[in-house]
Amino acid sequence: MRKAKISVIVLFVGTLAFSFFLSVLFPQKEFSATENRPLEQRPELCVEDILSGDFQETYENYLNDQFPGRDRWVNLAVGTDRLLGQKDVNKIYLGKDGYLLEKYSDGDFDERQSEDNIGILGEFLNRMTEQYGKEHVDCFFVPGKAAALSKKLPKFAEPYDEQEIISAVLDELEEPEVLTDLTDIMQKHENEYIYYRTDHHWTTLGAYYAYEAWCEKKKEVPVSLSSYQREVVSNSFYGTSYNKSHQRVKKDTIELFHGPVESGGIHVDWDDGEEEADSWYWKDALRTHDQYQVFFNGNTAKITVDTGNKNEKTLLLLKDSYSNCFVPFLAEHYNRIIMIDLRYCSDCIDDIMEEYLDISDVMVMYNVEKFLQDDHMELLAEY
């Protein structure tokens, strides 16, 4: 027993010595551009954290993240997995035609949170339908890449059943027609470049097809695809799926669509004047690793778009990052769009709605998996 205790002490002291040696030779990195995430930093020594085990766990993560030549070792491990016939690496399927597709299972979602999110969203949509009328309320679910591009999946892949979640939300709705499942629309175009190969998001073209579906539902005339000036701004995009799997596949292309309302002049406000611009495209982001931030400069709590349209229609849009390349299409039909990302928001939705009394329409747009993982959905609950 005494020898065991001594061994633990020696191991602990050895770990501290190794990490000190590591920090001297190799300065800490704060961010991994390859994985697009912050890296664990060396934790402060604290007796309370040592006794609870938190220090040891954090230190292990720190050593893993700061290990010299980590990216090369990860690439080697991924290559070995592929040689051994693995059909997924770090929960990314190695699909056909160079597509990397996210692999989800029930274990990736907290069951209690998923049930709460479904109930809260259903209650919110019912409340909005009662307040504004069902013709002014919409919920659009964006399928994940594995559901939309099922033909790209490797053999024997088991994609997550998104339909079960969508059906559960439908069961909560008093007016089920407010919900639109975009899976069929995306599958109809799955032979086109509608999702990035190396990222989980849809492309601007994929978002355009969703816009057409929105127009059909709302009985609006869509701006034709040929009416947009299409600008390729990058041929070197590696996205989140690549960052997780390190699979060397063809880089993605990012394309911007410039439409009539944009040429007439728009104004975009981030977080009540924190930032303002006359464009929703931020080309400076193309010089960063996460080039998808070219759309609205990424995510934040609130973005307000004023278009100059004189139709007195204001849309409240509750969204995740999939909407960032979708909103420029919607902007053709509204005077103002208020984009709220609950993940970065601290205000309940009732407070936001009291601030904007001119709201005429309400829309919720989420990717199914991101909806389940959003732990701020309680902000939609009535207070």
Solvent accessible surface area in square Angstrom, and as a share of the most:
residue,aa,sasa,rsa
1,M,185,0.83
2,R,186,0.68
3,K,167,0.71
4,A,57,0.44
5,K,122,0.52
6,I,85,0.43
7,S,67,0.43
8,V,100,0.57
9,I,105,0.53
10,V,96,0.55
11,L,130,0.65
12,F,63,0.26
13,V,85,0.49
14,G,36,0.34
15,T,38,0.22
16,L,53,0.26
17,A,59,0.46
18,F,86,0.36
19,S,1,0.01
20,F,141,0.59
21,F,112,0.47
22,L,4,0.02
23,S,28,0.18
24,V,94,0.54
25,L,97,0.48
26,F,96,0.40
27,P,107,0.67
28,Q,66,0.29
29,K,135,0.57
30,E,131,0.59
31,F,103,0.43
32,S,10,0.07
33,A,55,0.42
34,T,34,0.20
35,E,34,0.15
36,N,43,0.22
37,R,78,0.28
38,P,99,0.62
39,L,14,0.07
40,E,58,0.26
41,Q,66,0.29
42,R,103,0.38
43,P,31,0.19
44,E,150,0.67
45,L,117,0.58
46,C,51,0.30
47,V,109,0.63
48,E,130,0.58
49,D,52,0.27
50,I,45,0.23
51,L,147,0.73
52,S,73,0.47
53,G,29,0.28
54,D,77,0.40
55,F,5,0.02
56,Q,78,0.35
57,E,109,0.49
58,T,39,0.23
59,Y,15,0.06
60,E,108,0.48
61,N,64,0.33
62,Y,1,0.01
63,L,31,0.15
64,N,84,0.43
65,D,15,0.08
66,Q,18,0.08
67,F,88,0.37
68,P,36,0.23
69,G,24,0.23
70,R,53,0.19
71,D,56,0.29
72,R,182,0.66
73,W,148,0.52
74,V,32,0.18
75,N,58,0.30
76,L,109,0.54
77,A,56,0.44
78,V,6,0.04
79,G,33,0.31
80,T,61,0.35
81,D,44,0.23
82,R,119,0.43
83,L,163,0.81
84,L,138,0.69
85,G,61,0.59
86,Q,90,0.40
87,K,80,0.34
88,D,27,0.14
89,V,5,0.03
90,N,93,0.48
91,K,85,0.36
92,I,1,0.00
93,Y,1,0.00
94,L,20,0.10
95,G,15,0.15
96,K,105,0.44
97,D,106,0.55
98,G,25,0.24
99,Y,18,0.07
100,L,3,0.02
101,L,0,0.00
102,E,16,0.07
103,K,55,0.23
104,Y,35,0.13
105,S,49,0.32
106,D,114,0.59
107,G,76,0.73
108,D,48,0.25
109,F,22,0.09
110,D,84,0.44
111,E,131,0.59
112,R,172,0.63
113,Q,45,0.20
114,S,13,0.08
115,E,102,0.46
116,D,62,0.32
117,N,5,0.03
118,I,19,0.10
119,G,27,0.26
120,I,33,0.17
121,L,0,0.00
122,G,0,0.00
123,E,90,0.40
124,F,2,0.01
125,L,1,0.00
126,N,26,0.13
127,R,46,0.17
128,M,0,0.00
129,T,19,0.11
130,E,154,0.69
131,Q,111,0.49
132,Y,48,0.18
133,G,22,0.22
134,K,96,0.41
135,E,110,0.49
136,H,68,0.30
137,V,1,0.00
138,D,5,0.03
139,C,0,0.00
140,F,0,0.00
141,F,0,0.00
142,V,0,0.00
143,P,0,0.00
144,G,9,0.09
145,K,2,0.01
146,A,12,0.09
147,A,22,0.17
148,A,0,0.00
149,L,2,0.01
150,S,52,0.33
151,K,128,0.54
152,K,32,0.14
153,L,17,0.09
154,P,24,0.15
155,K,156,0.66
156,F,174,0.73
157,A,19,0.15
158,E,136,0.61
159,P,60,0.38
160,Y,36,0.14
161,D,80,0.42
162,E,7,0.03
163,Q,84,0.37
164,E,117,0.52
165,I,15,0.08
166,I,5,0.02
167,S,55,0.35
168,A,30,0.23
169,V,0,0.00
170,L,60,0.30
171,D,125,0.65
172,E,78,0.35
173,L,14,0.07
174,E,133,0.60
175,E,54,0.24
176,P,65,0.41
177,E,90,0.40
178,V,3,0.02
179,L,18,0.09
180,T,29,0.17
181,D,44,0.23
182,L,0,0.00
183,T,10,0.06
184,D,108,0.56
185,I,50,0.25
186,M,0,0.00
187,Q,66,0.29
188,K,158,0.67
189,H,32,0.14
190,E,19,0.08
191,N,132,0.68
192,E,68,0.31
193,Y,65,0.25
194,I,0,0.00
195,Y,0,0.00
196,Y,1,0.00
197,R,31,0.11
198,T,0,0.00
199,D,2,0.01
200,H,25,0.11
201,H,11,0.05
202,W,0,0.00
203,T,7,0.04
204,T,3,0.02
205,L,23,0.11
206,G,0,0.00
207,A,0,0.00
208,Y,3,0.01
209,Y,22,0.08
210,A,0,0.00
211,Y,0,0.00
212,E,65,0.29
213,A,13,0.10
214,W,4,0.01
215,C,1,0.01
216,E,140,0.63
217,K,69,0.29
218,K,45,0.19
219,K,186,0.79
220,E,53,0.24
221,V,128,0.74
222,P,52,0.33
223,V,27,0.16
224,S,54,0.35
225,L,52,0.26
226,S,106,0.68
227,S,63,0.41
228,Y,15,0.06
229,Q,125,0.55
230,R,103,0.38
231,E,52,0.23
232,V,79,0.46
233,V,32,0.18
234,S,11,0.07
235,N,104,0.53
236,S,56,0.36
237,F,1,0.00
238,Y,28,0.11
239,G,3,0.03
240,T,32,0.19
241,S,1,0.01
242,Y,10,0.04
243,N,4,0.02
244,K,97,0.41
245,S,0,0.00
246,H,12,0.06
247,Q,7,0.03
248,R,175,0.64
249,V,25,0.14
250,K,152,0.64
251,K,89,0.38
252,D,0,0.00
253,T,38,0.22
254,I,0,0.00
255,E,37,0.17
256,L,0,0.00
257,F,3,0.01
258,H,39,0.17
259,G,10,0.09
260,P,70,0.44
261,V,13,0.07
262,E,33,0.15
263,S,100,0.64
264,G,69,0.66
265,G,43,0.42
266,I,11,0.06
267,H,75,0.33
268,V,0,0.00
269,D,27,0.14
270,W,15,0.05
271,D,44,0.23
272,D,102,0.53
273,G,41,0.39
274,E,139,0.62
275,E,79,0.35
276,E,97,0.44
277,A,29,0.22
278,D,111,0.58
279,S,30,0.19
280,W,3,0.01
281,Y,18,0.07
282,W,53,0.19
283,K,96,0.41
284,D,84,0.44
285,A,7,0.05
286,L,33,0.17
287,R,191,0.70
288,T,73,0.43
289,H,58,0.26
290,D,34,0.18
291,Q,17,0.07
292,Y,9,0.03
293,Q,65,0.29
294,V,0,0.00
295,F,1,0.00
296,F,1,0.00
297,N,64,0.33
298,G,8,0.08
299,N,50,0.26
300,T,30,0.18
301,A,21,0.16
302,K,18,0.08
303,I,2,0.01
304,T,14,0.08
305,V,0,0.00
306,D,42,0.22
307,T,5,0.03
308,G,48,0.46
309,N,35,0.18
310,K,187,0.79
311,N,61,0.31
312,E,153,0.69
313,K,55,0.23
314,T,3,0.02
315,L,3,0.01
316,L,0,0.00
317,L,0,0.00
318,L,1,0.00
319,K,2,0.01
320,D,0,0.00
321,S,10,0.07
322,Y,3,0.01
323,S,0,0.00
324,N,1,0.01
325,C,1,0.01
326,F,0,0.00
327,V,0,0.00
328,P,7,0.04
329,F,1,0.01
330,L,0,0.00
331,A,0,0.00
332,E,30,0.13
333,H,18,0.08
334,Y,3,0.01
335,N,47,0.24
336,R,65,0.24
337,I,0,0.00
338,I,0,0.00
339,M,2,0.01
340,I,0,0.00
341,D,0,0.00
342,L,0,0.00
343,R,71,0.26
344,Y,116,0.44
345,C,15,0.09
346,S,102,0.66
347,D,74,0.38
348,C,19,0.11
349,I,0,0.00
350,D,29,0.15
351,D,75,0.39
352,I,8,0.04
353,M,20,0.09
354,E,122,0.55
355,E,100,0.45
356,Y,27,0.10
357,L,157,0.78
358,D,73,0.38
359,I,14,0.07
360,S,32,0.21
361,D,8,0.04
362,V,1,0.00
363,M,1,0.00
364,V,0,0.00
365,M,0,0.00
366,Y,2,0.01
367,N,3,0.02
368,V,0,0.00
369,E,5,0.02
370,K,45,0.19
371,F,0,0.00
372,L,2,0.01
373,Q,75,0.34
374,D,3,0.01
375,D,87,0.45
376,H,58,0.26
377,M,1,0.01
378,E,82,0.37
379,L,20,0.10
380,L,0,0.00
381,A,29,0.23
382,E,104,0.47
383,Y,168,0.64
